[in-house]
Amino acid sequence: MYQRILQNSKVPVTSRVRYALAYFMVRRAARIGWGIRFKKLFGLHPEYKLPCSKEFEKAHKEYWKPFSNNINMETFRVCCNISSNSDPRFIPEEIVMSDIEATLNQDVSIGYYNNKSLYNQWSPENVFPVEYIHNVDGEFLDSNLEAITFDDLVAIAADLSYPVVIKPTVDSGGGKNVFFPKTPEELIELMKANKNIVVQELIKQHEFFNNYNHHGLNTIRITLYRSVVDNSVNILNSTLRMGLGGSLDNETAGGIYSLIKKNGHLNGYALDKYGTKYLTHPDTNIDFNGRIPAMEELLDLAKELHIKFSMPGL
């Protein structure tokens, strides 16, 4: 890939050098970051480092050769040993970060779309949690994003049903800085102490998800891809994320996740951040073979939202 960048005669030489350096830095950061994670994973599960068959590893290298002549086999071996699936299309993590994501996600407004205060403004009604109050750069806003006074904030807080949820509107990965105030006084103190947050209703989850873990909200993450060939929206994968031992559902917070098959059923096991495999949920002893309720409708909704968020004017 370095050679393709440097040999692109349509781009000035100085730009080629700058692009190649930027590419190298992202590739290096991905290799270092995932190297640390894989080192810990292999320390816990050395069996995941075992090579797969030469035939499968050769097919994997050939598939990704257009990106690099030196394919890191760690991702493939981990995926193969966990799932017993030898699909050569398992994507090496450094290629995901430096080539695929860097190419497909160049929209400078992506950070704007990540702002949770805007979700209900763009989405169909009753898709996202009801919002009560926003704090944007220190300014209080109501559910319609209209400016309110501190006295208005106190009045709104007094009328809410508790507990409610406070979460950052941006940079909220891993479930960090999420609070569940139980009184108006607690809510007001948190609103004064934090900026760029939103106050939402506390959702009561479906019994199917509650059976796995009732300590917090279990969620489904759906990854979509808009084709560069025909502009169609495609589902890449779906995952049920669950809390464990009182944690939030995020893997960085100690949660576990189970992939969802195309027929809507879970794939038989769940994993944590470092590859520990669970055939049943440790808290509730429920296996990972159930079928997600209304999965087809959920996928259709995800595609609809994908279009609205990537093209808000539609």
Backbone bond lengths (Angstrom), bond angles and torsions (degrees), N, CA, C in turn:
res aa  C-N    CA-C-N  psi(-1)  N-CA   C-N-CA  omega(-1)  CA-C   N-CA-C  phi
1 M - - - 1.465 - - 1.524 111.35 -
2 Y 1.360 117.55 -34.51 1.462 119.70 176.64 1.531 110.24 -58.41
3 Q 1.323 115.74 -43.58 1.454 120.39 -178.01 1.525 111.13 -63.32
4 R 1.337 117.58 -40.56 1.454 120.23 179.22 1.524 111.13 -62.17
5 I 1.316 116.16 -39.39 1.463 119.97 178.96 1.518 110.66 -66.91
6 L 1.325 116.14 -47.31 1.465 120.75 -176.04 1.521 112.77 -70.91
7 Q 1.332 117.17 -27.37 1.468 120.80 -177.20 1.527 113.31 -93.32
8 N 1.310 117.61 3.85 1.464 121.25 -179.37 1.527 109.56 -75.77
9 S 1.324 116.10 97.63 1.469 121.77 -174.82 1.523 113.22 -69.29
10 K 1.330 117.57 -12.51 1.459 120.79 179.92 1.525 112.25 -78.02
11 V 1.329 115.90 -10.02 1.468 121.39 -177.41 1.528 108.64 -114.71
12 P 1.332 118.26 138.30 1.473 120.48 178.23 1.529 111.67 -55.94
13 V 1.309 116.31 150.62 1.464 121.76 -175.31 1.526 111.19 -58.29
14 T 1.330 116.67 -45.06 1.471 119.14 -178.85 1.533 111.36 -60.72
15 S 1.343 115.90 -38.44 1.472 119.38 178.38 1.516 110.73 -68.27
16 R 1.326 116.24 -38.38 1.468 119.47 178.69 1.523 111.09 -60.66
17 V 1.316 115.55 -43.71 1.467 119.99 179.68 1.526 110.33 -64.22
18 R 1.339 116.10 -41.76 1.472 120.35 -179.91 1.523 110.68 -65.32
19 Y 1.339 117.54 -42.94 1.456 120.97 179.89 1.528 110.83 -65.70
20 A 1.327 116.23 -40.70 1.467 119.97 179.97 1.527 110.83 -64.56
21 L 1.329 116.00 -39.75 1.467 119.61 178.51 1.522 110.61 -65.78
22 A 1.332 117.01 -42.34 1.466 120.81 178.61 1.525 110.24 -62.50
23 Y 1.319 115.87 -42.70 1.464 120.47 178.25 1.522 110.61 -61.48
24 F 1.331 116.01 -44.53 1.465 120.38 179.92 1.520 111.07 -60.30
25 M 1.339 117.26 -42.46 1.460 120.70 -177.48 1.524 111.52 -65.50
26 V 1.348 117.23 -40.98 1.463 119.66 178.14 1.521 110.25 -66.61
27 R 1.328 116.31 -43.51 1.465 120.53 179.48 1.525 110.58 -61.43
28 R 1.312 116.55 -42.09 1.468 121.17 179.47 1.531 110.85 -65.45
29 A 1.344 116.42 -43.86 1.469 120.06 179.59 1.526 110.80 -61.99
30 A 1.337 116.64 -39.89 1.464 120.17 179.22 1.528 110.61 -65.00
31 R 1.319 116.14 -43.23 1.463 119.10 -179.30 1.526 111.23 -64.68
32 I 1.330 117.24 -41.04 1.466 120.42 -179.75 1.528 110.38 -68.13
33 G 1.338 116.15 -48.63 1.464 119.91 -177.88 1.518 112.40 -61.01
34 W 1.330 116.37 -48.13 1.453 119.05 179.58 1.520 112.10 -73.25
35 G 1.324 116.53 -25.12 1.465 119.20 174.96 1.519 111.45 -62.86
36 I 1.332 115.97 -40.99 1.465 120.67 177.75 1.520 110.62 -63.80
37 R 1.332 115.39 -44.84 1.474 119.38 -179.02 1.529 111.10 -66.26
38 F 1.331 117.42 -43.28 1.458 120.12 179.54 1.531 111.47 -65.38
39 K 1.316 117.11 -34.81 1.470 120.16 178.85 1.522 110.38 -60.89
40 K 1.342 116.56 -44.05 1.464 119.72 178.41 1.517 110.53 -68.45
41 L 1.355 116.42 -40.28 1.459 120.45 179.76 1.529 110.88 -61.53
42 F 1.335 117.03 -45.10 1.465 120.38 -179.00 1.527 111.28 -69.58
43 G 1.344 116.73 -26.64 1.453 119.10 175.38 1.518 111.49 -66.95
44 L 1.331 116.35 -35.18 1.456 121.22 178.76 1.524 112.03 -83.62
45 H 1.337 115.96 -34.31 1.467 121.21 -175.68 1.532 110.00 -135.42
46 P 1.311 117.81 74.77 1.473 120.31 -177.87 1.524 112.91 -59.68
47 E 1.330 117.31 -22.03 1.461 119.74 -179.93 1.529 112.47 -66.78
48 Y 1.337 117.49 -19.96 1.459 120.12 -179.96 1.532 111.89 -75.02
49 K 1.332 116.71 -13.79 1.463 120.32 -178.48 1.528 111.80 -88.93
50 L 1.324 117.03 -8.82 1.461 120.40 -177.14 1.529 110.64 -63.11
51 P 1.331 117.81 136.29 1.470 120.42 177.76 1.517 111.25 -62.11
52 C 1.322 115.76 147.72 1.453 120.83 171.75 1.524 107.45 -85.90
53 S 1.310 118.31 -176.29 1.465 119.34 -177.71 1.530 110.20 -62.31
54 K 1.333 116.37 151.07 1.463 120.87 -179.06 1.520 111.37 -59.24
55 E 1.328 115.85 -36.03 1.467 120.13 -179.75 1.526 110.89 -63.18
56 F 1.335 116.84 -45.00 1.458 120.56 -178.51 1.530 111.35 -69.33
57 E 1.329 116.69 -39.84 1.457 119.67 -179.38 1.533 110.62 -68.38
58 K 1.313 116.45 -36.34 1.463 119.90 177.10 1.525 110.51 -64.89
59 A 1.329 116.92 -42.09 1.468 120.93 178.74 1.524 110.73 -62.52
60 H 1.325 116.39 -38.69 1.462 120.96 178.44 1.528 110.70 -64.24
61 K 1.313 117.00 -46.19 1.462 120.81 -179.84 1.521 111.14 -63.24
62 E 1.309 117.29 -40.84 1.459 120.98 179.96 1.527 111.01 -65.50
63 Y 1.328 116.01 -38.59 1.465 119.76 -177.65 1.526 110.90 -63.95
64 W 1.346 117.02 -39.83 1.457 120.90 -175.77 1.527 113.42 -99.73
65 K 1.311 117.06 7.50 1.466 121.78 -179.19 1.521 113.18 -58.18
66 P 1.350 119.71 -35.66 1.471 118.28 178.02 1.526 114.05 -57.26
67 F 1.330 117.22 -21.41 1.457 120.46 -179.80 1.522 112.41 -93.63
68 S 1.309 117.03 -29.60 1.469 120.20 -176.97 1.525 110.46 -165.82
69 N 1.327 114.95 144.57 1.465 119.80 174.03 1.521 111.77 -86.55
70 N 1.326 115.61 -6.05 1.469 120.53 -177.97 1.527 108.80 -126.65
71 I 1.323 115.76 78.40 1.464 121.11 -176.59 1.525 110.10 -78.69
72 N 1.333 115.44 128.17 1.463 121.20 174.26 1.530 108.44 -74.20
73 M 1.333 117.52 120.70 1.459 121.71 -172.95 1.528 113.85 -87.23
74 E 1.339 117.65 -0.73 1.466 119.31 -173.21 1.523 112.50 -64.05
75 T 1.336 117.18 -44.01 1.468 119.58 179.56 1.519 110.69 -60.26
76 F 1.329 116.35 -46.87 1.461 120.42 -178.12 1.522 111.11 -61.48
77 R 1.331 117.40 -43.55 1.462 120.37 -177.80 1.525 111.40 -67.28
78 V 1.316 116.84 -39.95 1.467 119.67 177.62 1.524 109.98 -61.81
79 C 1.327 117.03 -50.09 1.465 121.13 -178.44 1.527 111.25 -62.82
80 C 1.319 116.15 -42.62 1.463 120.91 -178.27 1.528 110.89 -65.66
81 N 1.326 117.30 -44.99 1.461 120.60 -176.75 1.527 112.79 -72.64
82 I 1.314 117.65 -29.39 1.462 120.00 177.87 1.527 111.06 -76.64
83 S 1.330 116.40 -45.19 1.458 120.55 -170.05 1.526 114.39 -98.89
84 S 1.351 117.05 -12.45 1.474 121.86 -173.10 1.527 111.16 61.42
85 N 1.317 115.77 23.06 1.468 122.62 177.46 1.525 107.49 -111.19
86 S 1.324 117.54 128.98 1.466 121.30 -176.16 1.516 112.21 -109.59
87 D 1.304 117.58 31.10 1.457 121.69 -179.45 1.530 109.87 -58.80
88 P 1.338 118.99 121.89 1.464 120.75 -178.69 1.522 113.32 -65.77
89 R 1.339 117.40 -13.43 1.459 120.49 -176.61 1.524 113.57 -81.17
90 F 1.348 118.93 -1.68 1.463 119.53 171.58 1.528 107.45 -52.36
91 I 1.334 116.66 128.16 1.467 120.32 -170.94 1.531 111.10 -91.79
92 P 1.328 118.93 122.74 1.474 120.50 173.53 1.530 110.10 -56.89
93 E 1.326 115.85 136.31 1.455 119.79 -172.83 1.525 112.96 -59.02
94 E 1.339 118.24 -38.47 1.458 119.25 -177.90 1.531 111.23 -68.41
95 I 1.336 117.76 -28.05 1.463 120.52 176.65 1.518 110.22 -73.95
96 V 1.335 117.15 -36.13 1.465 120.40 175.05 1.525 110.09 -55.98
97 M 1.333 116.67 -50.00 1.456 120.98 -173.40 1.524 113.08 -75.05
98 S 1.319 117.09 -45.67 1.466 119.74 -171.49 1.515 113.80 -86.70
99 D 1.331 118.21 -26.76 1.466 120.25 -175.21 1.524 112.99 -112.14
100 I 1.330 116.76 -54.91 1.466 119.63 -171.34 1.525 111.53 -76.03
101 E 1.334 117.57 -56.84 1.466 119.20 -179.48 1.523 111.24 -63.25
102 A 1.332 116.35 -40.01 1.463 119.85 -178.58 1.526 112.03 -65.31
103 T 1.317 117.12 -26.30 1.464 121.16 179.54 1.516 111.96 -86.50
104 L 1.329 117.08 -43.13 1.463 120.83 -172.88 1.522 113.39 -84.47
105 N 1.327 118.18 -25.83 1.465 121.01 -173.29 1.523 111.54 -114.19
106 Q 1.328 116.02 59.11 1.467 119.94 -178.69 1.522 113.23 -95.96
107 D 1.320 118.06 -1.17 1.458 121.44 -177.44 1.526 109.98 -61.55
108 V 1.321 116.69 119.53 1.473 120.16 -177.06 1.520 111.90 -67.98
109 S 1.337 117.88 -15.65 1.469 120.77 -178.73 1.520 112.22 -89.28
110 I 1.347 117.57 6.44 1.464 119.93 -175.66 1.523 111.58 -59.34
111 G 1.344 116.77 -35.66 1.457 119.88 177.93 1.516 112.06 -65.14
112 Y 1.327 115.75 -33.29 1.464 121.20 177.90 1.522 110.31 -63.69
113 Y 1.339 117.00 -40.57 1.455 121.02 -179.57 1.530 112.14 -70.81
114 N 1.315 117.82 -18.65 1.465 121.17 -179.31 1.524 112.51 -81.30
115 N 1.315 117.33 -4.51 1.459 120.80 -177.29 1.527 109.97 -77.64
116 K 1.329 116.87 113.58 1.470 121.65 -175.87 1.532 112.90 -66.63
117 S 1.305 117.72 -17.88 1.460 119.51 178.64 1.528 111.85 -70.07
118 L 1.329 117.19 -13.02 1.456 120.43 -176.06 1.524 113.43 -103.72
119 Y 1.332 118.05 -8.28 1.459 120.06 -172.83 1.523 112.73 -58.59
120 N 1.316 117.01 -47.37 1.462 119.85 -177.31 1.527 112.41 -71.11
121 Q 1.328 117.20 -17.35 1.456 120.03 177.81 1.525 111.21 -74.98
122 W 1.330 116.84 -26.08 1.464 121.55 -175.20 1.520 113.49 -105.26
123 S 1.309 117.30 -21.10 1.463 119.82 -169.85 1.517 112.16 -96.87
124 P 1.344 116.62 161.66 1.476 119.55 173.67 1.526 110.28 -60.62
125 E 1.305 116.37 156.93 1.465 121.21 -177.55 1.531 111.35 -63.53
126 N 1.330 116.14 144.42 1.466 124.34 175.77 1.531 114.09 68.32
127 V 1.325 117.77 22.42 1.467 120.44 175.43 1.518 110.21 -91.08
128 F 1.328 117.00 -47.91 1.461 121.59 -179.10 1.534 109.93 -101.53
129 P 1.325 117.80 162.30 1.467 120.53 -179.55 1.539 111.58 -57.96
130 V 1.322 115.14 149.56 1.463 120.42 176.37 1.519 109.12 -63.98
131 E 1.328 116.48 134.16 1.464 122.11 179.69 1.523 109.80 -105.39
132 Y 1.346 115.64 140.19 1.460 120.13 -178.17 1.523 112.50 -110.52
133 I 1.326 116.02 -46.32 1.468 120.92 -174.92 1.529 108.31 -142.91
134 H 1.335 115.06 146.57 1.463 121.42 174.50 1.528 109.13 -124.58
135 N 1.325 115.02 151.77 1.458 120.95 167.47 1.525 106.22 -124.91
136 V 1.326 116.12 114.90 1.462 121.37 -179.59 1.521 108.18 -117.78
137 D 1.319 115.46 108.75 1.473 122.14 -179.51 1.526 111.65 53.09
138 G 1.340 115.60 38.34 1.464 119.89 175.84 1.521 114.56 92.73
139 E 1.345 117.73 -7.69 1.467 121.09 179.68 1.522 109.98 -98.87
140 F 1.346 116.57 132.72 1.456 121.59 179.27 1.531 110.32 -83.71
141 L 1.354 115.85 134.54 1.453 122.09 178.80 1.520 109.00 -131.06
142 D 1.339 116.20 153.45 1.456 119.25 177.37 1.523 110.54 -87.84
143 S 1.324 118.13 -168.80 1.457 121.95 -175.58 1.524 112.71 -65.94
144 N 1.340 116.85 -20.31 1.469 121.42 177.90 1.518 112.23 -96.93
145 L 1.334 116.05 11.55 1.470 123.11 -179.05 1.527 111.77 63.23
146 E 1.341 115.43 31.35 1.460 121.65 173.53 1.525 108.80 -96.87
147 A 1.325 116.60 140.13 1.462 121.32 -177.60 1.527 110.96 -63.29
148 I 1.337 116.11 138.87 1.465 121.75 177.13 1.526 109.02 -131.57
149 T 1.322 115.89 160.68 1.465 121.22 177.80 1.522 109.62 -87.06
150 F 1.320 115.45 170.78 1.464 119.90 176.68 1.520 110.51 -62.96
151 D 1.329 117.32 -36.84 1.468 120.16 177.72 1.526 110.68 -63.58
152 D 1.332 116.63 -38.14 1.469 120.08 175.98 1.529 110.04 -62.33
153 L 1.321 115.86 -41.51 1.465 120.77 178.38 1.522 110.85 -58.43
154 V 1.329 116.48 -45.25 1.462 121.06 -179.64 1.530 110.47 -62.71
155 A 1.326 116.68 -40.40 1.470 120.79 -179.36 1.528 111.02 -66.98
156 I 1.328 117.21 -42.33 1.465 120.60 178.76 1.526 110.07 -64.25
157 A 1.323 116.28 -43.99 1.469 121.13 -179.24 1.520 111.47 -60.21
158 A 1.313 116.70 -36.08 1.467 120.68 -177.83 1.523 111.99 -68.47
159 D 1.333 118.06 -24.15 1.467 121.74 -175.77 1.526 113.73 -95.15
160 L 1.330 118.88 -3.24 1.465 121.15 -175.13 1.524 111.37 -80.80
161 S 1.327 115.03 156.63 1.467 121.44 172.56 1.527 107.90 -93.75
162 Y 1.304 116.47 129.01 1.470 121.02 -173.88 1.529 111.04 -107.99
163 P 1.363 115.40 155.44 1.466 128.71 1.33 1.514 112.86 -75.43
164 V 1.352 115.19 158.92 1.461 122.18 172.31 1.527 107.74 -119.58
165 V 1.316 116.28 179.40 1.469 121.28 -178.15 1.515 109.12 -118.14
166 I 1.332 116.45 134.09 1.461 122.17 170.05 1.523 107.35 -116.52
167 K 1.331 115.93 128.50 1.463 119.22 179.22 1.524 109.52 -142.54
168 P 1.321 117.26 153.65 1.473 120.12 175.84 1.526 110.13 -63.80
169 T 1.314 116.93 145.03 1.458 120.65 177.85 1.526 111.62 -82.17
170 V 1.324 116.83 -21.83 1.465 121.92 176.02 1.520 108.42 -136.51
171 D 1.319 115.80 159.57 1.464 121.66 175.94 1.529 111.44 53.02
172 S 1.338 115.68 53.44 1.465 119.89 -177.61 1.525 111.92 -113.10
173 G 1.334 116.58 19.93 1.455 119.64 -179.00 1.516 112.26 -59.35
174 G 1.350 115.63 145.96 1.453 120.56 178.52 1.509 114.37 78.79
175 G 1.337 117.49 5.19 1.452 120.03 178.95 1.519 113.98 73.16
176 K 1.343 117.28 18.42 1.467 119.19 -176.91 1.527 111.19 -75.61
177 N 1.320 114.58 149.15 1.466 122.56 176.80 1.524 113.13 58.66
178 V 1.324 115.45 37.83 1.465 121.31 173.16 1.527 107.96 -102.05
179 F 1.337 117.17 129.73 1.461 121.49 -176.54 1.526 110.03 -124.36
180 F 1.342 115.11 157.31 1.462 121.30 -179.71 1.527 109.43 -130.11
181 P 1.337 117.53 72.19 1.477 119.66 -178.67 1.527 111.44 -62.09
182 K 1.334 114.35 142.44 1.465 120.69 -176.25 1.520 113.24 -108.21
183 T 1.334 116.94 -5.47 1.469 120.79 -179.99 1.521 109.64 -141.28
184 P 1.348 117.56 159.49 1.474 119.98 176.52 1.530 111.83 -58.99
185 E 1.325 116.46 -38.53 1.463 119.95 -178.14 1.534 110.96 -63.86
186 E 1.326 115.88 -42.71 1.464 119.99 179.33 1.532 110.29 -65.24
187 L 1.320 116.14 -40.20 1.465 120.40 178.74 1.522 111.06 -61.78
188 I 1.314 116.96 -46.60 1.469 120.99 -177.12 1.524 110.75 -63.14
189 E 1.321 117.45 -41.89 1.473 120.32 178.51 1.520 111.43 -61.70
190 L 1.335 116.67 -40.76 1.470 120.18 178.76 1.525 110.95 -68.57
191 M 1.327 117.16 -35.97 1.466 120.43 178.36 1.521 110.94 -65.88
192 K 1.322 117.20 -35.63 1.470 120.34 179.79 1.525 111.56 -74.20
193 A 1.328 116.08 -28.18 1.469 120.32 -174.05 1.526 113.72 -91.15
194 N 1.340 118.32 -9.37 1.464 120.92 -174.56 1.525 110.74 -132.25
195 K 1.336 115.72 144.63 1.457 121.60 175.91 1.531 109.52 -112.53
196 N 1.336 114.29 159.68 1.470 121.69 177.78 1.524 111.45 53.81
197 I 1.334 113.71 60.37 1.465 121.55 179.46 1.529 109.03 -133.50
198 V 1.310 115.60 164.41 1.454 121.48 176.79 1.521 108.38 -132.91
199 V 1.330 116.33 142.92 1.464 123.12 176.58 1.515 107.57 -103.75
200 Q 1.327 116.40 122.88 1.462 121.81 -176.20 1.523 110.87 -126.86
201 E 1.325 114.59 164.89 1.456 120.49 173.23 1.524 109.98 -66.26
202 L 1.316 117.09 154.15 1.457 122.13 173.58 1.526 107.84 -89.09
203 I 1.316 116.23 116.29 1.461 120.78 -174.88 1.530 110.58 -77.45
204 K 1.318 115.45 139.29 1.464 121.31 171.23 1.519 107.05 -94.76
205 Q 1.323 116.62 116.15 1.455 119.30 -172.43 1.531 112.94 -80.91
206 H 1.323 115.05 159.55 1.457 123.72 179.16 1.530 109.57 -60.40
207 E 1.313 116.12 147.13 1.462 120.93 -176.76 1.526 112.08 -59.76
208 F 1.331 117.77 -32.51 1.465 120.57 178.34 1.520 110.71 -56.42
209 F 1.340 116.92 -46.91 1.459 121.12 -178.59 1.525 111.11 -75.97
210 N 1.319 116.28 -34.40 1.457 120.41 179.18 1.527 111.88 -63.05
211 N 1.338 116.21 -28.75 1.464 119.85 178.86 1.525 112.25 -63.76
212 Y 1.327 116.86 -29.33 1.467 120.03 179.89 1.517 111.55 -80.37
213 N 1.312 116.07 -45.63 1.459 119.72 -177.60 1.523 108.55 -158.62
214 H 1.327 116.56 116.98 1.463 120.45 -177.15 1.520 112.80 -102.04
215 H 1.346 117.52 4.69 1.469 119.70 -179.08 1.521 111.88 -73.74
216 G 1.321 116.88 -26.95 1.463 121.15 -178.33 1.508 110.08 -156.21
217 L 1.325 114.88 -174.99 1.452 120.22 -177.16 1.531 110.39 -82.37
218 N 1.330 116.90 121.89 1.458 121.61 173.05 1.535 107.91 -88.14
219 T 1.308 117.40 142.62 1.456 120.12 -173.32 1.525 111.52 -130.91
220 I 1.318 115.09 162.71 1.462 121.43 173.75 1.521 108.24 -112.57
221 R 1.308 115.86 127.33 1.473 121.06 175.33 1.525 108.47 -102.87
222 I 1.331 115.74 125.14 1.462 121.22 179.29 1.530 108.18 -115.85
223 T 1.321 116.45 124.81 1.461 121.92 178.89 1.521 109.14 -100.93
224 L 1.333 115.97 127.07 1.454 120.87 -176.69 1.531 110.47 -120.23
225 Y 1.319 114.89 159.63 1.459 121.34 -179.48 1.526 108.85 -139.61
226 R 1.323 116.23 125.74 1.463 120.45 175.01 1.526 107.87 -92.33
227 S 1.311 116.10 118.28 1.459 121.89 -173.77 1.525 111.76 -61.71
228 V 1.335 115.94 135.32 1.460 120.55 174.89 1.524 110.87 -80.69
229 V 1.333 116.84 -6.62 1.464 121.54 -179.25 1.520 111.39 -92.24
230 D 1.351 116.62 -53.05 1.467 119.39 -175.63 1.530 113.49 -124.70
231 N 1.359 117.69 7.46 1.466 123.04 176.52 1.524 113.65 68.02
232 S 1.315 118.04 11.04 1.467 120.74 178.91 1.522 110.12 -74.71
233 V 1.329 116.16 153.24 1.460 122.00 178.53 1.527 108.27 -98.86
234 N 1.329 116.26 125.40 1.458 121.64 -174.60 1.524 110.66 -123.95
235 I 1.333 115.98 142.07 1.459 121.83 175.34 1.528 108.58 -83.27
236 L 1.323 117.59 121.16 1.460 121.05 176.74 1.524 111.44 -86.18
237 N 1.324 116.68 -48.20 1.463 120.41 176.62 1.511 110.25 -163.49
238 S 1.335 115.35 162.65 1.463 122.50 177.35 1.519 108.10 -133.86
239 T 1.316 116.29 142.52 1.461 121.15 -174.94 1.517 110.44 -138.84
240 L 1.334 116.72 133.30 1.458 121.61 171.21 1.519 108.35 -89.75
241 R 1.322 116.39 123.07 1.468 121.70 -179.84 1.525 108.73 -108.65
242 M 1.331 115.95 132.48 1.466 121.23 -173.93 1.529 110.75 -132.54
243 G 1.323 115.45 147.91 1.450 119.79 172.31 1.516 111.00 -73.65
244 L 1.318 115.29 161.88 1.468 121.34 179.58 1.524 108.82 -142.97
245 G 1.332 116.07 125.64 1.461 119.95 177.93 1.516 114.00 61.85
246 G 1.337 116.86 32.63 1.458 120.28 179.64 1.513 114.33 91.93
247 S 1.343 118.31 -0.41 1.460 120.93 -179.20 1.526 110.90 -79.63
248 L 1.342 115.88 167.89 1.450 120.72 168.07 1.522 108.87 -71.47
249 D 1.337 116.44 173.36 1.467 118.87 -175.12 1.518 113.44 -79.75
250 N 1.341 118.55 -13.03 1.459 120.43 -179.90 1.514 111.20 -65.23
251 E 1.325 117.50 137.83 1.461 120.25 -179.79 1.521 111.59 -62.73
252 T 1.349 117.67 -33.05 1.458 119.87 179.17 1.519 112.17 -68.95
253 A 1.354 116.51 -19.82 1.465 120.74 178.37 1.527 111.60 -95.64
254 G 1.344 116.64 4.32 1.456 120.23 179.06 1.511 114.49 105.20
255 G 1.331 117.49 6.28 1.460 120.76 -179.73 1.518 112.91 -78.00
256 I 1.324 115.83 174.73 1.463 122.18 177.96 1.525 108.47 -127.70
257 Y 1.337 116.06 164.36 1.462 119.16 -177.32 1.520 110.64 -143.99
258 S 1.328 114.85 150.74 1.467 121.91 178.76 1.520 108.46 -131.62
259 L 1.326 116.68 128.14 1.459 120.68 178.09 1.526 110.55 -67.12
260 I 1.319 115.59 148.95 1.459 122.07 179.16 1.529 108.24 -107.21
261 K 1.317 116.68 126.41 1.459 120.73 -179.59 1.529 110.70 -75.97
262 K 1.313 116.51 168.79 1.461 121.17 -176.76 1.521 112.32 -61.43
263 N 1.348 117.48 -26.57 1.467 119.74 179.38 1.527 112.69 -83.98
264 G 1.337 117.10 4.62 1.457 120.92 177.20 1.509 115.16 90.81
265 H 1.336 117.76 -4.84 1.461 121.44 179.17 1.530 110.36 -88.44
266 L 1.328 115.62 149.16 1.457 119.73 171.73 1.522 109.12 -67.01
267 N 1.336 116.41 157.36 1.470 119.44 -170.44 1.526 114.94 -90.30
268 G 1.348 117.18 13.98 1.458 119.39 171.31 1.511 116.17 100.65
269 Y 1.336 117.11 -12.00 1.476 119.38 179.07 1.525 109.02 -156.43
270 A 1.315 115.50 165.83 1.459 122.03 175.69 1.520 108.53 -127.91
271 L 1.329 116.20 160.17 1.461 122.63 -178.93 1.518 110.02 -130.87
272 D 1.338 115.93 153.79 1.455 119.28 169.66 1.527 108.68 -102.32
273 K 1.314 116.99 -173.14 1.460 121.94 -174.40 1.518 112.70 -58.16
274 Y 1.330 117.11 -32.21 1.459 120.46 -175.84 1.522 112.71 -110.39
275 G 1.332 116.44 26.80 1.447 120.57 167.88 1.516 116.71 83.32
276 T 1.319 118.98 5.28 1.467 119.50 175.00 1.519 108.67 -64.34
277 K 1.315 116.48 130.59 1.454 122.44 -171.39 1.528 110.40 -102.29
278 Y 1.327 116.38 133.02 1.461 122.22 -179.79 1.526 109.13 -123.13
279 L 1.324 116.33 127.28 1.462 120.39 175.75 1.520 111.71 -88.16
280 T 1.328 116.13 -22.73 1.466 122.22 172.66 1.523 108.10 -135.22
281 H 1.323 116.85 158.24 1.461 119.89 178.97 1.531 108.77 -71.74
282 P 1.330 118.44 125.02 1.475 121.09 -176.24 1.523 114.22 -58.55
283 D 1.334 117.89 -27.28 1.466 120.34 -177.81 1.519 113.13 -83.61
284 T 1.336 117.15 -32.85 1.460 120.61 -171.98 1.521 114.08 -123.60
285 N 1.327 116.25 -8.54 1.469 122.43 177.77 1.533 113.16 63.70
286 I 1.326 117.57 23.52 1.464 121.38 176.99 1.520 109.28 -90.04
287 D 1.331 117.75 134.96 1.462 120.28 -177.75 1.525 110.90 -77.51
288 F 1.318 114.83 168.00 1.462 121.38 -176.03 1.527 110.54 -104.72
289 N 1.329 114.59 59.11 1.462 120.53 179.16 1.525 112.18 -125.91
290 G 1.311 117.39 -1.01 1.457 120.64 -176.54 1.514 112.68 -69.13
291 R 1.325 115.33 164.41 1.461 121.71 178.94 1.522 109.95 -103.16
292 I 1.328 116.60 129.43 1.455 121.66 -178.64 1.529 109.76 -65.39
293 P 1.331 118.98 128.66 1.468 120.75 179.09 1.524 111.81 -63.95
294 A 1.331 116.00 138.34 1.472 122.76 174.57 1.527 112.50 52.61
295 M 1.332 116.66 39.47 1.460 120.03 -176.39 1.528 112.04 -64.09
296 E 1.325 117.40 -38.12 1.471 119.41 -178.98 1.522 110.41 -62.91
297 E 1.343 116.63 -42.93 1.460 120.41 179.05 1.524 111.04 -64.45
298 L 1.332 116.03 -36.77 1.463 120.37 179.60 1.528 110.94 -64.93
299 L 1.326 117.11 -41.98 1.459 120.35 179.25 1.525 111.18 -65.64
300 D 1.329 115.86 -39.94 1.469 119.55 178.01 1.534 110.43 -62.91
301 L 1.333 115.99 -41.82 1.462 120.00 179.10 1.525 110.56 -64.85
302 A 1.336 117.21 -40.39 1.464 120.69 179.08 1.525 110.80 -60.45
303 K 1.322 116.90 -41.54 1.468 120.30 178.21 1.534 110.74 -64.84
304 E 1.336 115.57 -41.86 1.461 119.56 179.32 1.526 111.18 -61.40
305 L 1.341 116.24 -45.05 1.462 120.04 179.81 1.519 111.36 -67.33
306 H 1.326 116.32 -35.60 1.462 119.97 178.24 1.524 110.54 -58.74
307 I 1.312 115.95 -43.72 1.463 120.19 179.68 1.531 110.74 -65.61
308 K 1.333 115.91 -43.99 1.468 119.60 -178.69 1.530 112.08 -64.95
309 F 1.336 116.27 -39.15 1.458 119.02 -177.11 1.520 111.93 -76.70
310 S 1.321 117.34 -33.42 1.466 119.24 179.61 1.513 111.74 -83.14
311 M 1.342 116.66 -22.25 1.459 121.93 175.66 1.516 108.90 -135.90
312 P 1.357 118.19 73.79 1.463 122.08 -171.37 1.517 114.14 -57.57
313 G 1.315 118.99 -20.47 1.455 120.32 -177.63 1.520 113.23 -78.32
314 L 1.348 117.48 -11.72 1.449 119.83 -176.40 1.530 111.30 -79.46
